[in-house]
Amino acid sequence: MNAQMIAAVILLPFLFVFIYAGIHEYLRYKSEGSASYGLVYDEETGTTHVTGIAEGEEAYDPDEFDPGKFNDPENPTEDETDKT
């Protein structure tokens, strides 16, 4: 196998995924219009991920994060222990 064939075999799957994502996003844009993407914080798991953000919502700002308000599922807070 020559070097060009090996490079093509390695790069083609990435090219197909990129084209598929582009087509998918174009079809979403045609049906729903422009979208804004941003970082969203999940309080249950304490993680963030990038997703579409609705018009009325704000994106997660890491500078405003307060670790004291983190909801740790392994250590329930006093409010949660009173509920059970």
KAGIMO-V65333 format. One record per pair of residues at least 6 apart in sequence whose C-alpha atoms are under 6 Angstrom apart, sorted by the first residue. I is the first residue (numbers start at 1). J is the second residue. Records with the same first field share a line. If there is no record, write none. Layout:
BEGIN
I = J, J
END
This chain:
BEGIN
36 = 52, 53
37 = 51, 52, 53
38 = 50, 51, 59
39 = 49, 50, 59, 60
40 = 48, 49, 60
41 = 47, 48
42 = 48
43 = 71
44 = 71
END
